[in-house]
Amino acid sequence: MAENLQGDQPAEGAVQLPRELLFIYRWVTNDVLGTPSALDQEYLDELKLTGVLFGGGDLERWYRVEAARRGERVCFINLDHPTVPHWLWVNKVMFTEFGIQVPFSDFQQRLLNRASVAPSQLHPNAWSSIRCFELVTEFLELP
């Protein structure tokens, strides 16, 4: 059985990490480790069919969206392919509430690159601000 990261009782449903991974996730609180993903594959498939996830175009065929597996959390690294950078975690509200789609817009990609962050590192409120900025510039026909 893995040690608890903070030394207190783990949250109900908390992921039990192998001892060799404890040092990587020592910064993660038990409530985060105990909160499973709100998305399942069936729901994601429904979002795909309704056009919520993908913005269309030829690039869409290069992307695959999958639900987190049991026990995976947004803070985890890709243990299956730790040297493959071609995947990322996202928050549900990015798609369902803010209208973000895959592939990300040129502006969104440039902003993420400039800030040197992954999409999951931005708080959902930051994504709402980004999307609002895009909508205002589109409405005002600004470059």
Rosetta blueprint (number, residue, H / E / L):
1 M L
2 A L
3 E L
4 N L
5 L L
6 Q L
7 G L
8 D L
9 Q L
10 P L
11 A L
12 E L
13 G L
14 A L
15 V L
16 Q L
17 L L
18 P L
19 R H
20 E H
21 L H
22 L L
23 F L
24 I L
25 Y L
26 R L
27 W L
28 V L
29 T L
30 N H
31 D H
32 V H
33 L H
34 G L
35 T L
36 P L
37 S L
38 A L
39 L L
40 D L
41 Q H
42 E H
43 Y H
44 L H
45 D H
46 E H
47 L H
48 K H
49 L H
50 T L
51 G L
52 V L
53 L L
54 F E
55 G L
56 G L
57 G L
58 D H
59 L H
60 E H
61 R H
62 W H
63 Y L
64 R L
65 V L
66 E L
67 A L
68 A L
69 R L
70 R L
71 G L
72 E L
73 R L
74 V L
75 C L
76 F L
77 I L
78 N L
79 L L
80 D L
81 H L
82 P L
83 T L
84 V L
85 P L
86 H L
87 W L
88 L L
89 W L
90 V L
91 N L
92 K H
93 V H
94 M H
95 F H
96 T H
97 E L
98 F L
99 G L
100 I L
101 Q L
102 V E
103 P L
104 F L
105 S L
106 D H
107 F H
108 Q H
109 Q H
110 R H
111 L H
112 L H
113 N H
114 R H
115 A H
116 S L
117 V L
118 A L
119 P H
120 S H
121 Q H
122 L L
123 H L
124 P H
125 N H
126 A H
127 W H
128 S H
129 S H
130 I H
131 R H
132 C H
133 F H
134 E H
135 L H
136 V H
137 T H
138 E H
139 F H
140 L L
141 E L
142 L L
143 P L
